[in-house]
Amino acid sequence: MASSDKLPFRRHVMARVMPGSRRKRLRWPWGVCCLFFFLGPVNGSTVAQPDEISAMLVRADHLKTSDNPAFVALLGQLHQRESRLSGEQRLLLKYLDAWQLDFLGDYREARASLTAIINDAPHARLRFRAMATLVNVLGEVHRYQDAFVQLNQMIEQLPQVTESNLRWQGLGEIAQLLIAAGQYDLGTDYARQMMDVVPPGETPCKALYFIEHARFSSGRMGRGEPGMQMAIDTCDKAGESIVANALRANMASVQIRAGYPAEAAALLEKHYSSVRHDQYLITILSFDALLAQAYLGMGQSSKARTYALAAVQASAPGEFTDPLRMACKTLYQIDQQRGDFKSALGWHRRYMEADKGYLDDVSAKALAFQIVKQQVQAKKLQVDALDKQNKILQLKQALDRKAVEASRLYIAILALGLLAIGLWLLRLKRSQLQFMRMAQCDSLTGIYNRKHFMSEAEYSLRYAQRSGRGACLVLIDLDHFKLINDTYGHATGDQVLRRAVAACQEHVRSTDVFGRLGGEEFGVLLPECSMDSGIERAEAIRRSVAMLSDQPDPGIPVSASFGVAFTGESGYELRQLLMDADQALYRAKRAGRNCVVAGKQGEGVVVA
């Protein structure tokens, strides 16, 4: 199987339980830095005279993540003195309690407290901080659309925020949420703005993290680039070991993809004890999953299995993360190499489930961003339309005072206004239709993306089952595509992908379902197709792809391997068809590539 495209890591924190509270399972939080941006001084929210309680509040606010047990102890002391607190100090204490509830995973109570603070706090500073923390809570419970609505309100208030601590926090929250939604350039712009407002007591560490993480997540980071190492050195010097180790995980992932697993393993092993000491669960899982990949690349399958199992066992039930996805894929590859195909099939099933869940969550963030963006544009259009209507009414009043001959001018202006509104609404409708297409199609090749392919294929299979007609599933994987990317660059690799898709489309009917499953892997569902016909269709596509090698532009040898599964053998369940076709594709790879393998036992091998 071809390796899937690497996706950005999500950073999460491990729960620490307040003394006297009942231990509970922590749900997966929103991001590694989201809890780090609320460490600024609180002089704007305390009483005017410095006293013991004000000093305790300031100290607690600074200890939230650097020394959470000490922070919890200070909260207990402050609650014992609650009768001595002023109204503003009680609101600040309520905010710190809500922050700790978010830290522990009690998102329902945290959300209620933060909403009350936003409504009741007399100072805009505390309301802004509560709003930023609420964005984090909404992200943690996967309410991404609500999170972006709240974030849009923060962006609207940001020009009025002049205090460096607040701007630092607000810009950081905006940057990390936009990057998580795949808006890498926009998120980087906000992170660069952070570099201009680094408050006293802070360092550029977190801003550099966002900039480098956006480059990593967008696939624009290469091995050995100085920017990543500079960010790590800055965070190490600032004592931000969690952020530094998150960057090291990104660096190790780049090294593995570039073909330097030993270099990645050495980096991860050197800082593994630091990650364990910090006790941030997702960073531990990321290190375990990456070490498993690195050792597998070095041929040390025993070590790879140990680390991969550790990542799987430590993952929260029901949550699909990138480390879990990587670990399941590594275990599948190990068992496949050992010849334990039954176990490999089980891990492959878990990998497919984790991959789908993770990609669905990533897509949900991007979709939420686009929906809120469309809603904001729609509101702006409504305001513009109302403004135009108001102007039209004013013109009408003026025209009513004139003679009859001026009425024609009024009608013309009214018609122009209505036409303008209609054009705006038409433009909005077109943008909505374009967005729906973007949600269904792969941006590079223009064919169905994985999610829409799975939906359309399942619908087609249900129809075939009801009508008693057969169907074939063909999996296509471009041979040595990673070598093309590494040798000629990603731009040439993208050109090869588009040429290969065009070659496939020459043999795809209007009733077929054709989509990109990830990376250089594609799938074609052929309804009303027998096994023999499916093999012939796959062979025709194979020859068409191989003919690309004869074209002078780009002049690169191109071939593909094909795996074919038939409903007569595998049934009408898409998952089983995918597994059987994937096994056939694997046998095609082992048979020397550039060939077609069909069926569970490999009958019908066609060698180029």
C-alpha positions as CSV (number, residue, x, y, z in Angstrom):
1,M,0.0,0.0,0.0
2,A,1.2,3.5,-0.7
3,S,1.8,5.7,2.3
4,S,-0.9,8.2,3.1
5,D,-0.3,11.9,3.3
6,K,0.8,13.0,6.7
7,L,-1.6,15.3,8.5
8,P,-0.8,17.9,11.2
9,F,-0.6,16.6,14.8
10,R,-3.2,17.9,17.3
11,R,-1.6,18.6,20.7
12,H,-3.5,17.7,23.8
13,V,-2.9,17.8,27.6
14,M,-3.2,15.1,30.3
15,A,-5.7,15.7,33.1
16,R,-4.6,16.6,36.5
17,V,-7.3,16.2,39.2
18,M,-8.0,18.9,41.8
19,P,-7.7,17.7,45.4
20,G,-10.9,16.3,46.7
21,S,-12.5,16.0,43.2
22,R,-13.7,12.8,41.6
23,R,-11.2,11.5,38.9
24,K,-12.8,11.4,35.5
25,R,-11.7,10.5,32.0
26,L,-10.3,13.5,30.1
27,R,-11.8,14.2,26.7
28,W,-9.4,15.2,24.0
29,P,-8.7,18.9,24.2
30,W,-8.3,21.3,21.3
31,G,-4.6,22.1,21.0
32,V,-1.3,22.1,22.8
33,C,-0.9,25.8,23.0
34,C,-4.5,26.8,23.6
35,L,-4.1,26.5,27.4
36,F,-0.8,28.3,27.4
37,F,-2.1,31.7,26.3
38,F,-3.8,32.7,29.5
39,L,-0.7,33.3,31.6
40,G,-0.5,37.1,31.5
41,P,-0.6,39.4,34.5
42,V,-4.1,40.2,35.9
43,N,-3.4,43.7,37.2
44,G,-6.4,45.0,35.1
45,S,-8.8,42.7,36.9
46,T,-7.7,43.0,40.6
47,V,-8.4,45.7,43.2
48,A,-6.5,48.9,43.1
49,Q,-4.4,48.3,46.3
50,P,-1.9,45.4,46.2
51,D,-2.7,43.0,49.0
52,E,-2.3,39.4,49.9
53,I,-5.3,38.2,47.9
54,S,-4.3,40.2,44.8
55,A,-0.8,38.7,44.9
56,M,-2.3,35.2,45.3
57,L,-4.5,35.7,42.2
58,V,-1.6,37.0,40.2
59,R,0.5,34.0,41.2
60,A,-2.2,31.5,40.5
61,D,-2.8,33.0,37.1
62,H,0.9,32.5,36.3
63,L,1.1,28.9,37.6
64,K,-1.8,27.4,35.7
65,T,0.2,25.2,33.3
66,S,3.8,25.6,34.6
67,D,2.9,24.1,38.0
68,N,-0.8,23.0,38.0
69,P,-0.7,21.3,41.4
70,A,0.5,24.6,43.0
71,F,-2.2,26.4,41.0
72,V,-4.9,24.0,42.4
73,A,-3.6,24.5,46.0
74,L,-3.8,28.3,45.5
75,L,-7.4,28.0,44.3
76,G,-8.2,26.2,47.5
77,Q,-6.6,28.9,49.6
78,L,-8.5,31.6,47.7
79,H,-11.8,29.8,48.2
80,Q,-11.1,29.7,52.0
81,R,-10.8,33.6,51.8
82,E,-13.7,34.1,49.4
83,S,-15.6,36.2,51.9
84,R,-12.8,38.8,51.8
85,L,-12.7,39.0,48.0
86,S,-14.1,42.0,46.1
87,G,-16.7,41.5,43.3
88,E,-14.0,41.8,40.6
89,Q,-11.7,39.4,42.5
90,R,-14.6,36.8,42.7
91,L,-15.1,37.0,39.0
92,L,-11.4,36.5,38.4
93,L,-11.5,33.5,40.8
94,K,-14.5,32.2,38.9
95,Y,-12.6,32.5,35.7
96,L,-9.6,30.5,37.1
97,D,-12.0,27.8,38.3
98,A,-13.5,27.6,34.8
99,W,-10.0,27.4,33.3
100,Q,-9.2,24.4,35.6
101,L,-12.5,22.7,34.7
102,D,-11.5,23.0,31.0
103,F,-8.1,21.6,31.9
104,L,-9.7,18.6,33.6
105,G,-12.2,18.0,30.8
106,D,-15.4,19.1,32.6
107,Y,-16.4,21.2,29.5
108,R,-20.0,21.5,30.3
109,E,-19.4,23.3,33.7
110,A,-16.5,25.3,32.2
111,R,-18.7,26.5,29.3
112,A,-21.5,27.6,31.7
113,S,-19.0,29.5,34.0
114,L,-17.3,31.2,31.1
115,T,-20.6,32.3,29.5
116,A,-21.7,33.8,32.8
117,I,-18.3,35.8,33.1
118,I,-18.8,37.1,29.5
119,N,-22.2,38.4,30.5
120,D,-21.4,39.7,34.0
121,A,-17.8,40.9,34.0
122,P,-17.5,44.7,34.2
123,H,-14.1,44.8,32.7
124,A,-13.6,44.1,29.0
125,R,-10.2,42.5,29.7
126,L,-11.7,39.6,31.7
127,R,-14.5,39.2,29.2
128,F,-12.0,38.9,26.4
129,R,-10.0,36.3,28.3
130,A,-13.2,34.3,29.0
131,M,-14.2,34.5,25.4
132,A,-10.8,33.1,24.3
133,T,-11.1,30.2,26.7
134,L,-14.6,29.5,25.6
135,V,-13.3,29.2,22.0
136,N,-11.0,26.4,23.4
137,V,-13.8,24.7,25.2
138,L,-16.0,24.7,22.0
139,G,-13.2,23.2,20.0
140,E,-12.6,20.5,22.6
141,V,-16.2,19.3,22.3
142,H,-16.0,19.4,18.5
143,R,-18.5,22.3,18.2
144,Y,-16.3,23.9,15.6
145,Q,-18.9,26.1,14.0
146,D,-19.8,27.7,17.4
147,A,-16.0,28.1,18.0
148,F,-15.5,30.0,14.8
149,V,-18.6,32.2,15.5
150,Q,-17.0,33.1,18.9
151,L,-13.6,33.5,17.2
152,N,-15.1,35.9,14.7
153,Q,-16.4,38.1,17.6
154,M,-12.8,38.1,19.0
155,I,-11.4,39.2,15.7
156,E,-14.0,42.1,15.6
157,Q,-12.9,43.2,19.1
158,L,-9.2,42.8,18.5
159,P,-8.6,46.3,17.0
160,Q,-9.9,47.8,20.3
161,V,-7.5,45.7,22.4
162,T,-4.3,47.7,23.1
163,E,-2.8,45.8,26.1
164,S,0.1,43.6,24.8
165,N,-0.8,40.6,27.1
166,L,-4.4,40.5,25.8
167,R,-3.4,41.0,22.1
168,W,-0.8,38.2,22.6
169,Q,-3.5,35.8,23.9
170,G,-6.1,36.8,21.4
171,L,-3.8,36.5,18.4
172,G,-2.5,33.2,19.6
173,E,-6.0,31.7,19.9
174,I,-7.0,33.0,16.5
175,A,-3.7,31.6,14.9
176,Q,-4.0,28.1,16.4
177,L,-7.7,27.7,15.5
178,L,-7.2,28.9,11.9
179,I,-4.2,26.5,11.5
180,A,-6.3,23.6,12.9
181,A,-8.9,24.4,10.2
182,G,-6.3,24.3,7.4
183,Q,-6.1,28.1,6.9
184,Y,-2.3,28.0,7.1
185,D,-1.4,31.3,5.5
186,L,-4.1,33.2,7.4
187,G,-3.0,31.5,10.7
188,T,0.6,32.4,10.0
189,D,-0.3,36.0,9.5
190,Y,-1.8,36.2,12.9
191,A,1.2,34.3,14.4
192,R,3.6,36.9,12.8
193,Q,1.5,39.7,14.4
194,M,2.2,38.0,17.8
195,M,6.0,38.6,17.1
196,D,5.2,42.4,17.3
197,V,3.5,42.3,20.7
198,V,5.5,39.9,22.8
199,P,4.6,41.0,26.3
200,P,7.0,41.4,29.3
201,G,7.8,38.0,30.7
202,E,7.0,36.2,27.5
203,T,9.2,35.0,24.6
204,P,8.5,34.5,20.9
205,C,8.4,30.7,21.5
206,K,4.6,30.2,21.0
207,A,4.5,32.5,18.0
208,L,7.4,30.6,16.4
209,Y,5.6,27.3,17.2
210,F,2.5,28.4,15.2
211,I,4.6,29.6,12.3
212,E,6.6,26.4,12.0
213,H,3.6,24.1,12.8
214,A,1.6,25.8,9.9
215,R,4.6,25.1,7.6
216,F,4.7,21.5,8.7
217,S,0.9,21.0,8.5
218,S,0.8,22.5,5.0
219,G,3.6,20.1,3.8
220,R,6.0,23.0,3.0
221,M,8.7,22.0,5.5
222,G,11.8,20.3,4.4
223,R,14.4,18.4,6.4
224,G,17.1,20.4,8.1
225,E,15.5,23.8,7.7
226,P,17.0,26.4,10.2
227,G,13.6,27.9,11.2
228,M,12.4,24.8,13.0
229,Q,15.7,24.4,15.0
230,M,15.6,28.1,15.9
231,A,12.1,27.8,17.2
232,I,13.1,24.7,19.3
233,D,16.1,26.5,20.7
234,T,13.9,29.5,21.6
235,C,11.4,27.3,23.4
236,D,14.1,25.4,25.3
237,K,15.7,28.6,26.5
238,A,12.3,29.8,27.7
239,G,11.6,26.6,29.6
240,E,8.7,25.7,27.3
241,S,9.6,22.0,27.0
242,I,6.1,20.9,25.9
243,V,6.1,23.3,23.0
244,A,9.7,22.4,22.1
245,N,8.9,18.7,22.1
246,A,5.8,19.3,19.9
247,L,8.1,20.9,17.4
248,R,10.6,18.0,17.7
249,A,7.7,15.6,16.8
250,N,7.1,17.7,13.7
251,M,10.8,17.6,12.8
252,A,11.0,13.8,13.3
253,S,7.9,13.3,11.1
254,V,9.7,15.3,8.3
255,Q,12.8,13.3,8.8
256,I,10.9,10.0,8.5
257,R,9.1,11.2,5.3
258,A,12.5,12.2,3.9
259,G,13.9,8.8,4.4
260,Y,16.0,9.3,7.5
261,P,14.4,7.1,10.1
262,A,17.6,6.7,12.2
263,E,18.0,10.4,12.5
264,A,14.4,10.8,13.7
265,A,14.7,7.9,16.2
266,A,17.8,9.5,17.7
267,L,16.0,12.8,18.1
268,L,12.9,11.3,19.7
269,E,14.9,8.9,22.0
270,K,17.0,11.8,23.2
271,H,14.0,13.8,24.4
272,Y,11.7,10.9,25.4
273,S,12.3,11.2,29.1
274,S,11.5,14.9,28.9
275,V,8.1,14.1,27.3
276,R,7.4,11.5,29.9
277,H,8.2,14.0,32.6
278,D,5.8,16.6,31.2
279,Q,3.0,14.1,31.2
280,Y,1.2,15.6,28.2
281,L,-0.5,12.6,26.8
282,I,-0.8,13.5,23.1
283,T,2.9,14.4,23.0
284,I,3.7,11.0,24.5
285,L,1.4,9.3,22.0
286,S,3.0,11.3,19.1
287,F,6.6,10.3,20.2
288,D,5.5,6.6,20.5
289,A,3.8,6.5,17.1
290,L,6.7,8.3,15.4
291,L,9.3,6.0,17.1
292,A,7.3,3.0,15.8
293,Q,7.5,4.4,12.3
294,A,11.2,5.2,12.6
295,Y,12.2,1.8,13.9
296,L,10.0,0.1,11.2
297,G,11.9,2.1,8.6
298,M,15.2,1.0,10.2
299,G,14.1,-2.7,10.0
300,Q,13.7,-3.1,13.8
301,S,10.2,-4.4,13.8
302,S,10.3,-5.6,17.4
303,K,11.0,-2.1,18.8
304,A,8.5,-0.6,16.3
305,R,5.8,-3.0,17.6
306,T,6.5,-2.1,21.2
307,Y,6.2,1.7,20.6
308,A,3.1,1.3,18.4
309,L,1.3,-0.9,20.9
310,A,2.1,1.7,23.6
311,A,0.5,4.4,21.5
312,V,-2.6,2.3,20.9
313,Q,-3.0,1.2,24.5
314,A,-2.7,4.8,25.9
315,S,-5.2,6.3,23.4
316,A,-8.6,7.3,24.7
317,P,-11.4,4.9,23.7
318,G,-13.6,6.3,21.0
319,E,-11.2,9.1,20.0
320,F,-9.5,9.1,16.7
321,T,-6.1,10.9,16.7
322,D,-3.2,11.1,14.3
323,P,-0.9,9.1,16.6
324,L,-3.5,6.3,16.9
325,R,-3.9,6.3,13.1
326,M,-0.1,6.0,12.6
327,A,0.3,3.3,15.2
328,C,-2.4,1.1,13.8
329,K,-0.9,1.5,10.3
330,T,2.6,0.5,11.6
331,L,1.2,-2.6,13.4
332,Y,-0.6,-3.5,10.2
333,Q,2.6,-3.2,8.2
334,I,4.6,-5.2,10.7
335,D,2.1,-8.1,10.8
336,Q,1.9,-8.0,7.0
337,Q,5.7,-8.4,6.7
338,R,5.7,-11.3,9.2
339,G,3.0,-13.1,7.2
340,D,0.4,-12.9,10.0
341,F,-2.3,-11.8,7.6
342,K,-5.2,-12.4,10.1
343,S,-3.7,-10.0,12.6
344,A,-2.7,-7.6,9.8
345,L,-6.3,-7.6,8.6
346,G,-7.4,-6.7,12.1
347,W,-4.9,-3.8,12.4
348,H,-5.8,-2.7,8.9
349,R,-9.5,-2.5,9.9
350,R,-8.6,-0.4,13.0
351,Y,-6.3,1.8,10.8
352,M,-9.1,2.5,8.3
353,E,-11.5,3.3,11.2
354,A,-9.0,5.6,12.9
355,D,-8.0,7.2,9.5
356,K,-11.7,7.9,8.6
357,G,-12.5,9.3,12.1
358,Y,-9.4,11.5,12.1
359,L,-10.0,12.9,8.6
360,D,-13.7,13.4,9.3
361,D,-12.7,15.6,12.3
362,V,-10.2,17.5,10.2
363,S,-12.8,18.1,7.5
364,A,-15.3,19.2,10.1
365,K,-13.0,22.0,11.2
366,A,-12.4,23.2,7.6
367,L,-16.2,22.9,6.9
368,A,-17.0,24.9,10.0
369,F,-14.6,27.7,9.0
370,Q,-16.2,27.9,5.5
371,I,-19.7,27.9,6.9
372,V,-19.1,30.7,9.4
373,K,-17.2,32.6,6.7
374,Q,-20.3,32.3,4.4
375,Q,-22.6,33.4,7.3
376,V,-20.4,36.5,7.9
377,Q,-20.5,37.4,4.3
378,A,-24.3,36.8,4.2
379,K,-24.8,39.1,7.1
380,K,-22.6,41.8,5.5
381,L,-24.7,41.4,2.3
382,Q,-27.9,41.8,4.3
383,V,-26.5,45.0,6.0
384,D,-25.5,46.3,2.6
385,A,-28.9,45.4,1.2
386,L,-30.7,47.2,4.1
387,D,-28.4,50.2,3.6
388,K,-29.2,50.3,0.0
389,Q,-32.9,50.0,0.7
390,N,-32.7,52.8,3.3
391,K,-31.0,55.0,0.7
392,I,-33.7,54.2,-1.8
393,L,-36.4,55.2,0.7
394,Q,-34.6,58.5,1.3
395,L,-34.5,59.1,-2.4
396,K,-38.2,58.3,-2.7
397,Q,-39.0,60.9,0.0
398,A,-37.0,63.5,-1.9
399,L,-38.5,62.5,-5.2
400,D,-42.1,62.7,-3.8
401,R,-41.4,66.4,-3.2
402,K,-40.6,67.0,-6.8
403,A,-42.7,67.1,-9.9
404,V,-44.1,64.1,-11.7
405,E,-41.4,64.1,-14.3
406,A,-38.9,63.2,-11.6
407,S,-40.7,59.9,-10.9
408,R,-39.0,58.1,-13.8
409,L,-35.6,58.8,-12.2
410,Y,-36.8,57.3,-8.9
411,I,-38.0,54.1,-10.7
412,A,-34.6,53.8,-12.5
413,I,-32.7,54.1,-9.2
414,L,-35.0,51.6,-7.4
415,A,-34.5,49.1,-10.3
416,L,-30.7,49.6,-10.1
417,G,-30.8,49.0,-6.3
418,L,-32.8,45.8,-6.7
419,L,-30.5,44.7,-9.5
420,A,-27.5,45.2,-7.2
421,I,-29.2,43.2,-4.4
422,G,-30.0,40.5,-6.9
423,L,-26.4,40.4,-8.2
424,W,-25.1,40.2,-4.6
425,L,-27.5,37.3,-3.8
426,L,-26.5,35.5,-7.1
427,R,-22.9,35.9,-6.2
428,L,-23.5,34.5,-2.7
429,K,-25.4,31.5,-4.2
430,R,-22.6,30.8,-6.6
431,S,-20.1,30.9,-3.8
432,Q,-22.2,28.4,-1.8
433,L,-22.5,26.1,-4.8
434,Q,-18.7,26.3,-5.3
435,F,-18.1,25.5,-1.7
436,M,-20.4,22.5,-1.9
437,R,-18.3,21.2,-4.8
438,M,-15.1,21.9,-2.9
439,A,-16.5,19.8,0.0
440,Q,-17.1,16.9,-2.4
441,C,-14.1,17.0,-4.7
442,D,-10.3,16.7,-4.4
443,S,-8.8,20.1,-4.9
444,L,-5.8,18.8,-6.9
445,T,-7.4,16.4,-9.3
446,G,-11.0,17.5,-9.4
447,I,-12.4,14.0,-8.8
448,Y,-14.3,12.9,-5.7
449,N,-12.5,13.1,-2.4
450,R,-12.3,10.1,0.0
451,K,-15.4,11.0,2.0
452,H,-17.6,11.6,-1.0
453,F,-16.3,8.6,-2.8
454,M,-17.2,6.4,0.2
455,S,-20.7,7.8,0.3
456,E,-21.4,7.5,-3.4
457,A,-19.9,4.0,-3.6
458,E,-22.1,2.8,-0.7
459,Y,-25.1,4.2,-2.4
460,S,-24.2,2.5,-5.7
461,L,-23.6,-0.8,-3.9
462,R,-26.9,-0.7,-2.2
463,Y,-28.6,-0.2,-5.5
464,A,-26.6,-3.1,-7.1
465,Q,-27.6,-5.4,-4.2
466,R,-31.3,-4.6,-4.5
467,S,-31.2,-5.1,-8.3
468,G,-29.2,-8.3,-8.0
469,R,-26.4,-7.0,-10.2
470,G,-22.7,-7.4,-9.7
471,A,-20.0,-4.7,-9.2
472,C,-16.3,-4.4,-9.1
473,L,-14.0,-2.2,-7.0
474,V,-10.7,-1.3,-8.4
475,L,-7.9,0.2,-6.2
476,I,-5.1,2.1,-8.1
477,D,-1.8,3.0,-6.6
478,L,0.9,4.9,-8.6
479,D,4.2,3.0,-8.5
480,H,7.2,4.7,-6.8
481,F,5.4,8.0,-6.5
482,K,7.4,9.0,-3.4
483,L,10.5,8.7,-5.5
484,I,9.0,11.0,-8.2
485,N,8.3,13.6,-5.4
486,D,11.7,13.3,-3.9
487,T,13.5,13.4,-7.3
488,Y,11.5,15.9,-9.3
489,G,9.7,17.9,-6.6
490,H,6.1,18.1,-5.4
491,A,5.0,20.4,-8.3
492,T,6.0,17.7,-10.8
493,G,4.4,15.1,-8.6
494,D,1.1,17.0,-8.6
495,Q,1.4,17.2,-12.5
496,V,1.9,13.4,-12.7
497,L,-1.2,12.9,-10.4
498,R,-3.4,15.1,-12.6
499,R,-2.1,13.3,-15.8
500,A,-2.7,9.9,-14.3
501,V,-6.3,10.9,-13.3
502,A,-6.9,12.2,-16.9
503,A,-5.7,8.9,-18.2
504,C,-8.0,7.0,-15.9
505,Q,-11.0,9.2,-16.9
506,E,-10.7,8.1,-20.5
507,H,-12.0,4.7,-19.4
508,V,-14.4,5.7,-16.6
509,R,-18.1,5.7,-17.5
510,S,-20.6,8.3,-16.2
511,T,-22.1,5.6,-13.9
512,D,-18.8,4.7,-12.3
513,V,-17.7,6.2,-9.0
514,F,-14.1,7.6,-9.3
515,G,-12.3,9.2,-6.3
516,R,-8.9,9.9,-4.7
517,L,-8.6,7.9,-1.5
518,G,-5.4,9.7,-0.3
519,G,-1.9,10.5,-1.6
520,E,-1.3,8.5,-4.8
521,E,-4.1,6.0,-4.2
522,F,-7.4,6.1,-6.2
523,G,-10.6,4.0,-6.3
524,V,-13.1,3.2,-9.0
525,L,-16.4,1.4,-8.4
526,L,-17.7,-0.2,-11.5
527,P,-21.5,-1.0,-11.2
528,E,-23.0,-3.7,-13.4
529,C,-19.6,-5.2,-14.0
530,S,-18.4,-8.8,-13.8
531,M,-15.0,-10.0,-12.6
532,D,-13.7,-10.5,-16.2
533,S,-15.0,-7.2,-17.3
534,G,-13.5,-5.5,-14.2
535,I,-10.1,-7.0,-15.0
536,E,-10.4,-5.8,-18.7
537,R,-11.4,-2.3,-17.5
538,A,-8.5,-2.2,-15.0
539,E,-6.0,-3.4,-17.6
540,A,-7.2,-0.8,-20.1
541,I,-6.6,1.9,-17.4
542,R,-3.2,0.4,-16.6
543,R,-2.1,0.6,-20.2
544,S,-3.4,4.2,-20.5
545,V,-1.4,5.2,-17.3
546,A,1.7,3.5,-18.6
547,M,1.5,5.4,-21.9
548,L,2.2,8.6,-19.9
549,S,5.8,7.5,-19.7
550,D,6.1,8.1,-23.5
551,Q,5.0,11.7,-23.2
552,P,7.8,14.3,-23.4
553,D,6.2,16.4,-20.7
554,P,7.1,15.7,-17.9
555,G,9.1,12.8,-19.3
556,I,9.0,10.6,-16.2
557,P,8.4,6.9,-16.1
558,V,4.8,6.4,-14.8
559,S,3.0,3.2,-14.0
560,A,0.4,1.9,-11.6
561,S,-0.6,-1.3,-9.7
562,F,-4.2,-2.4,-9.6
563,G,-6.2,-4.5,-7.1
564,V,-9.7,-5.7,-8.2
565,A,-12.5,-7.1,-5.9
566,F,-15.8,-8.5,-7.1
567,T,-19.1,-8.5,-5.2
568,G,-19.6,-12.1,-6.2
569,E,-16.7,-13.0,-3.9
570,S,-16.6,-10.2,-1.3
571,G,-20.3,-9.3,-1.0
572,Y,-21.8,-5.8,-1.2
573,E,-20.2,-4.3,1.9
574,L,-17.9,-1.5,0.9
575,R,-15.5,-2.1,3.8
576,Q,-15.0,-5.8,2.8
577,L,-14.5,-4.8,-0.9
578,L,-11.9,-2.3,0.1
579,M,-10.0,-4.8,2.2
580,D,-10.1,-7.5,-0.5
581,A,-9.1,-5.0,-3.2
582,D,-6.3,-3.7,-1.0
583,Q,-5.0,-7.2,-0.5
584,A,-5.1,-7.8,-4.2
585,L,-3.2,-4.4,-4.7
586,Y,-0.6,-5.6,-2.2
587,R,-0.1,-8.8,-4.2
588,A,0.2,-6.7,-7.4
589,K,3.0,-4.7,-5.7
590,R,4.8,-7.9,-4.7
591,A,4.3,-9.3,-8.2
592,G,6.5,-6.5,-9.5
593,R,4.1,-3.6,-9.9
594,N,2.5,-2.3,-13.1
595,C,0.0,-5.1,-13.2
596,V,-3.5,-6.1,-12.3
597,V,-4.4,-8.6,-9.6
598,A,-8.0,-9.6,-9.1
599,G,-9.9,-11.7,-6.5
600,K,-9.0,-13.0,-3.1
601,Q,-6.5,-15.6,-4.3
602,G,-4.9,-13.5,-7.0
603,E,-6.4,-15.0,-10.1
604,G,-6.2,-13.0,-13.3
605,V,-2.8,-11.4,-12.9
606,V,-1.9,-9.3,-15.9
607,V,1.7,-8.3,-16.1
608,A,2.7,-5.3,-18.2
